[in-house]
């Protein structure tokens, strides 16, 4: 581990697994205290950054810390800087293929069946359409994601621990906030916990995946799976990691 990395304590994260059973996942490792490589394209730096599932685990740890239920130790400053830094965000090492999803049973008509690719090898354009190449380290999951909207709390939690994608969204922020309040959280914490998710429709190609915090009503863990893999911007960089794992 390099001197610039900060150790993440072993965290147990509960959430629904592939068969909608509540199973614990474990997150641990070493993370960079800051986001780097701003203005570079997603396809050039995605291997240097955290996956969305791993980052959802960090978001979970941030919220537990805010509730006073988890001591993050020396990792606190690094984790808080990621989620409380306004105006910046990072790509993740994931891709969403809206063309490759197996048609799964949907809870809502607006849900999407997609192929979620963790650790994609690379990206290329075929007949003007972006395609993710599957490599030896890639993991492919056929999952349901909700439509764009505010992430609500469900009986399984807010996000899948393996992919980091939300279970359910609603159009209006107050409705998402209410889902947390109804579960027993304070209105102040519910406002902090609620965030937003952007996605495409089925049949709309392959996208990069990332998160950012604009300091607005979209929340501190604002997720997107909408931009082409050659996208890059001043708001997005990479969040380096070593030996972080999300697993059963």
Residue, then its C-alpha position, 0 to 999 in steps of 0.5 A: x500500500x502506498x503512503x497516499x492511500x487510506x485504509x478502509x476498515x472491514x465493513x459488513x453491508x446488508x442488501x439483496x443479492x441476485x435472488x432477492x435474499x438479504x445477504x451480507x457483503x464485506x467491504x475493505x481495502x485502501x482508498x485514495x484520499x482524493x479524486x484525480x485525473x479530472x478532464x480525462x475520458x472515462x474509457x481511458x481511466x475506468x480501470x483506475x477507479x472504484x466500482x459503483x458497488x464498492x462506492x455504494x458501500x462507502x456511501x453506506x458507511x458515510x451514512x452510518x457514520x452520520x448516524x453515529x453508528x460507525x467509527x471510520x477511523x483514519x478513513x473518515x476524512x477521505x470518505x467524507x471528502x468524496x461525498x461532501x466535496x461539492x462540484x466534483x465526482x468520479x467515474x466508476x469501473x462499470x458499464x451499462x449495456x442497455x441492448x444486452x439485458x435478459x428480459x427479467x420480471x419487472x416491478x414497474x413498467x418503467x424498469x429496465x432490463x440491462x447487462x451490467x458489466x463490472x470491470x469492463x476490459x475496454x470499449x470500441x465503436x461498432x457501426x457507430x455504437x459503443x460496445x464494452x469488451x468483456x475481459x478475464x476480470x469482468x463480471x457480467x450481471x443481468x439485472x433490473x434498474x429503475x427509471x431515472x428518479x429519486x432513490x427511495x428506501x425499500x425493504x432491501x435497502x436503497x442500493x444493490x451491494x453488488x452493482x451499486x444500482x438503486x432498487x427503486x426510484x420515484x419522480x418526486x423528491x418528497x416521496x423518496x424522503x418520506x420512504x426514509x422517514x416512514x422507516x424511522x429516520x429523522x427528516x434531517x437524515x432523510x434529506x441527506x440520504x436521498x439522492x438521484x439516479x439517471x439512466x437511459x431506456x432499453x435498446x439505447x447502447x452502452x454507457x459509462x457509469x459515475x457519481x457526483x455531488x453538485x450540492x443541490x437537491x439531487x443529493x451527495x450520491x447522484x448517480x448516472x449511467x447515461x454518457x457514452x464511454x468517450x465522455x470526459x469533463x472537468x467534473x469527473x475524475x478517478x478515485x483510486x483504490x487498492x484491494x477493496x472488495x465487495x463480496x459475500 
